[in-house]
Amino acid sequence: KEISNRIVTIPSASEVIVVAMGTAVAAGQYVEGTTKYIRLTNKDDANHITLVFRNENNDEFAVKLDSGQTFIYNGDNAGGVVDTMDATASALSVSLGDLVDITAQANTAAVDLEIFVAGT
């Protein structure tokens, strides 16, 4: 039912929040309980972006998104992005937390990032 599609320019000088989660819709913020699908596409033809995913426990993991590539983060069917993410040194001791935000930083030059978020 709810779809947001935008392209933002990601600088190389600092990290910027590209997706923020909350309990209500706001500018650049999505409802964590109803977000089912997040797709991030690097529109550049040469430079990569580093994406950092953070949960409510301040656990973080980073992913390199190379030029022309797409990263998909799927929400849970019942609860959106609530209790869907953990980052730990031991994958056998998982304690899932709510996805809070996704930040991005380009490596050497500004890069356009397409952000597509869908929910119910």
C-alpha contacts under 8 A as a table, 3 or more apart, distances in Angstrom:
res1	aa1	res2	aa2	distance
1	K	118	A	7.56
1	K	119	G	6.25
1	K	120	T	4.97
2	E	118	A	5.60
2	E	119	G	5.12
2	E	120	T	5.79
3	I	116	F	7.31
3	I	117	V	5.76
3	I	118	A	4.48
3	I	119	G	6.57
4	S	115	I	7.74
4	S	116	F	5.66
4	S	117	V	5.17
4	S	118	A	6.47
5	N	114	E	7.28
5	N	115	I	5.69
5	N	116	F	4.44
5	N	117	V	6.56
6	R	114	E	5.78
6	R	115	I	5.37
6	R	116	F	6.64
7	I	112	D	6.34
7	I	113	L	5.44
7	I	114	E	4.27
7	I	115	I	6.04
8	V	112	D	5.55
8	V	113	L	5.38
8	V	114	E	6.53
8	V	115	I	7.70
9	T	110	A	6.34
9	T	111	V	5.50
9	T	112	D	4.35
9	T	113	L	6.19
10	I	16	V	7.20
10	I	104	A	6.74
10	I	105	Q	5.99
10	I	106	A	5.88
10	I	110	A	5.38
10	I	111	V	5.13
10	I	112	D	5.99
10	I	113	L	6.72
11	P	14	S	6.34
11	P	15	E	7.54
11	P	16	V	7.96
11	P	105	Q	6.11
11	P	106	A	5.61
11	P	109	A	6.71
11	P	110	A	4.43
11	P	111	V	6.67
12	S	15	E	7.71
12	S	105	Q	5.56
12	S	106	A	4.32
12	S	107	N	5.41
12	S	108	T	5.68
12	S	109	A	5.46
12	S	110	A	5.60
13	A	105	Q	7.50
13	A	106	A	7.80
14	S	105	Q	6.07
15	E	103	T	6.02
15	E	104	A	5.34
15	E	105	Q	4.67
16	V	103	T	5.23
16	V	104	A	5.51
16	V	105	Q	6.61
17	I	20	A	6.83
17	I	101	D	6.82
17	I	102	I	5.84
17	I	103	T	4.16
17	I	104	A	6.48
18	V	28	G	7.45
18	V	101	D	7.60
18	V	102	I	5.82
18	V	103	T	5.42
18	V	104	A	6.58
18	V	115	I	7.74
19	V	28	G	6.45
19	V	29	Q	6.48
19	V	30	Y	7.55
19	V	101	D	5.41
19	V	102	I	5.08
19	V	103	T	7.01
20	A	28	G	6.41
20	A	29	Q	4.69
20	A	30	Y	6.28
20	A	100	V	6.07
20	A	101	D	4.35
20	A	102	I	6.58
21	M	29	Q	5.35
21	M	30	Y	4.95
21	M	31	V	5.81
21	M	32	E	5.31
21	M	99	L	6.97
21	M	100	V	5.10
21	M	101	D	5.89
22	G	25	V	7.26
22	G	29	Q	6.45
22	G	30	Y	6.07
22	G	31	V	5.19
22	G	32	E	5.60
22	G	100	V	7.36
23	T	30	Y	7.67
23	T	31	V	5.05
23	T	32	E	6.15
23	T	33	G	7.32
24	A	29	Q	7.69
24	A	30	Y	6.88
24	A	31	V	5.35
25	V	29	Q	5.70
25	V	30	Y	5.27
25	V	31	V	5.78
26	A	29	Q	4.94
26	A	30	Y	6.94
30	Y	35	T	6.96
31	V	34	T	5.71
31	V	35	T	6.10
32	E	35	T	5.51
32	E	79	G	7.80
32	E	80	G	5.77
32	E	81	V	5.34
32	E	82	V	6.05
32	E	98	D	7.62
32	E	99	L	7.49
33	G	79	G	4.94
33	G	80	G	4.43
33	G	81	V	6.21
33	G	82	V	5.97
34	T	79	G	6.48
34	T	80	G	4.65
34	T	81	V	7.55
34	T	119	G	5.18
34	T	120	T	5.28
35	T	38	I	7.77
35	T	75	G	6.18
35	T	80	G	4.62
35	T	81	V	6.13
35	T	117	V	7.18
35	T	118	A	5.98
35	T	119	G	4.18
35	T	120	T	6.76
36	K	74	N	5.78
36	K	75	G	4.10
36	K	76	D	6.34
36	K	77	N	6.83
36	K	80	G	5.00
36	K	81	V	6.87
36	K	117	V	7.83
36	K	118	A	5.94
36	K	119	G	4.86
36	K	120	T	7.30
37	Y	72	I	7.25
37	Y	73	Y	6.00
37	Y	74	N	4.65
37	Y	75	G	5.62
37	Y	116	F	7.98
37	Y	117	V	5.73
37	Y	118	A	5.18
37	Y	119	G	6.62
38	I	72	I	5.70
38	I	73	Y	5.05
38	I	74	N	6.31
38	I	75	G	7.90
38	I	115	I	7.37
38	I	116	F	5.78
38	I	117	V	4.58
38	I	118	A	6.60
39	R	70	T	6.83
39	R	71	F	5.81
39	R	72	I	4.53
39	R	73	Y	6.44
39	R	114	E	7.91
39	R	115	I	6.00
39	R	116	F	5.08
39	R	117	V	6.46
40	L	70	T	5.53
40	L	71	F	5.23
40	L	72	I	6.45
40	L	113	L	6.72
40	L	114	E	5.68
40	L	115	I	4.92
40	L	116	F	6.51
41	T	65	L	7.96
41	T	68	G	6.84
41	T	69	Q	5.81
41	T	70	T	4.25
41	T	71	F	6.50
41	T	113	L	5.63
41	T	114	E	5.00
41	T	115	I	6.75
42	N	48	H	7.33
42	N	49	I	7.18
42	N	65	L	6.70
42	N	66	D	6.86
42	N	67	S	5.52
42	N	68	G	5.15
42	N	69	Q	5.62
42	N	70	T	6.42
42	N	111	V	7.26
42	N	112	D	6.38
42	N	113	L	4.85
42	N	114	E	6.53
43	K	67	S	6.63
43	K	68	G	5.46
43	K	69	Q	7.84
43	K	111	V	7.05
43	K	112	D	5.36
43	K	113	L	5.72
43	K	114	E	6.81
44	D	47	N	6.08
44	D	48	H	7.67
44	D	67	S	5.20
44	D	68	G	6.06
44	D	111	V	5.69
44	D	112	D	6.20
44	D	113	L	7.93
45	D	67	S	5.16
45	D	68	G	6.07
46	A	67	S	5.46
47	N	66	D	6.64
47	N	67	S	5.41
47	N	106	A	7.14
47	N	107	N	6.49
47	N	108	T	6.78
47	N	109	A	6.99
47	N	111	V	6.99
48	H	64	K	6.78
48	H	65	L	5.56
48	H	66	D	4.15
48	H	67	S	5.14
48	H	106	A	6.10
48	H	107	N	5.90
48	H	111	V	7.84
49	I	64	K	5.97
49	I	65	L	5.14
49	I	66	D	6.35
49	I	67	S	7.80
49	I	104	A	6.42
49	I	105	Q	5.50
49	I	106	A	4.32
49	I	107	N	5.92
49	I	111	V	7.49
50	T	62	A	6.66
50	T	63	V	5.77
50	T	64	K	4.68
50	T	65	L	6.03
50	T	104	A	5.58
50	T	105	Q	5.37
50	T	106	A	6.38
50	T	107	N	7.32
51	L	62	A	5.51
51	L	63	V	5.20
51	L	64	K	6.35
51	L	65	L	6.99
51	L	102	I	6.67
51	L	103	T	5.68
51	L	104	A	4.59
51	L	105	Q	6.83
52	V	60	E	6.54
52	V	61	F	5.71
52	V	62	A	4.36
52	V	63	V	6.52
52	V	102	I	5.56
52	V	103	T	5.18
52	V	104	A	6.39
53	F	60	E	5.44
53	F	61	F	5.48
53	F	62	A	6.35
53	F	99	L	7.32
53	F	100	V	7.84
53	F	101	D	6.15
53	F	102	I	4.67
53	F	103	T	6.74
54	R	57	N	7.96
54	R	58	N	5.84
54	R	59	D	5.59
54	R	60	E	4.47
54	R	61	F	6.90
54	R	99	L	6.07
54	R	100	V	5.74
54	R	101	D	5.61
54	R	102	I	6.45
55	N	58	N	5.37
55	N	59	D	5.56
55	N	60	E	6.74
55	N	85	M	6.39
55	N	86	D	7.09
55	N	97	G	5.65
55	N	98	D	5.30
55	N	99	L	4.30
55	N	100	V	4.84
55	N	101	D	7.05
56	E	59	D	7.39
56	E	97	G	5.78
56	E	98	D	5.50
56	E	99	L	6.47
56	E	100	V	5.77
57	N	97	G	6.51
59	D	86	D	6.34
59	D	87	A	5.38
59	D	88	T	7.42
60	E	86	D	7.61
60	E	87	A	5.83
61	F	87	A	6.01
65	L	69	Q	6.07
65	L	70	T	6.99
65	L	71	F	7.10
66	D	69	Q	5.55
74	N	81	V	7.69
75	G	79	G	7.37
75	G	80	G	4.54
75	G	81	V	4.61
75	G	82	V	7.79
75	G	84	T	6.96
76	D	79	G	5.32
76	D	80	G	4.73
76	D	81	V	6.05
76	D	82	V	7.49
76	D	84	T	6.97
77	N	80	G	6.26
79	G	82	V	5.54
79	G	83	D	7.90
80	G	119	G	7.69
81	V	84	T	5.45
81	V	85	M	7.89
81	V	98	D	5.93
81	V	99	L	5.71
82	V	97	G	6.62
82	V	98	D	4.19
82	V	99	L	6.44
83	D	96	L	4.79
83	D	97	G	4.16
83	D	98	D	4.44
83	D	99	L	7.23
84	T	96	L	5.59
84	T	97	G	6.00
84	T	98	D	5.99
84	T	99	L	6.71
85	M	96	L	5.13
85	M	97	G	5.40
85	M	98	D	6.38
85	M	99	L	6.05
86	D	94	V	6.54
86	D	95	S	6.23
86	D	96	L	4.96
86	D	97	G	6.18
87	A	91	A	7.97
88	T	91	A	6.36
88	T	93	S	7.84
88	T	94	V	7.40
90	S	93	S	5.82
90	S	94	V	7.67
91	A	94	V	6.05
106	A	109	A	6.23
106	A	110	A	5.92
106	A	111	V	6.04
107	N	110	A	7.97
